[in-house]
Amino acid sequence: MPGNRSDAPGGESGYAALLAAHGHAVESARLLCFSAAGFTSDLRASSDATLVDLERIYTGS
């Protein structure tokens, strides 16, 4: 899956390596994905991102 590679310098995943290359501090950065339609079960099982759907927005769960 793109963005999940850990062979970047410092072991960052793709998105963290990209941000670090532009001078951003990434030590505590997290990738958040928002969706009004929800996420597939495959994405929920394999993602290193925090997935935020409408239920999580409105109920905090």
HELIX and SHEET records of a PDB file:
HELIX    1   1 PRO A    9  GLY A   11  5                                   3    
HELIX    2   2 GLY A   14  ALA A   21  1                                   8    
HELIX    3   3 SER A   41  SER A   46  1                                   6    
HELIX    4   4 LEU A   54  THR A   59  1                                   6    
SHEET    1   A 2 LEU A  32  SER A  35  0                                        
SHEET    2   A 2 THR A  50  ASP A  53  1                                        
END                                                                             
